[in-house]
Amino acid sequence: MQHRPTSVGQASRIQGVTSAAISLLLVYLKKKSLQKPS
C-alpha cells in the first residue's frame, strides 16, 4: 500500500514511520526549500 500524506503530521501517524524518519524528512524538506531555483 502506498501513502501520500498531505502533511508531516499525517506522515508521522503512518504505521511503521519512526520519529527518526520524520526528522530526516524535515531536514530534506528544509534543504530543498533553501535551494536556489535552477
HELIX and SHEET records of a PDB file:
HELIX    1   1 VAL A    8  SER A   12  1                                   5    
HELIX    2   2 SER A   19  LEU A   34  1                                  16    
END                                                                             
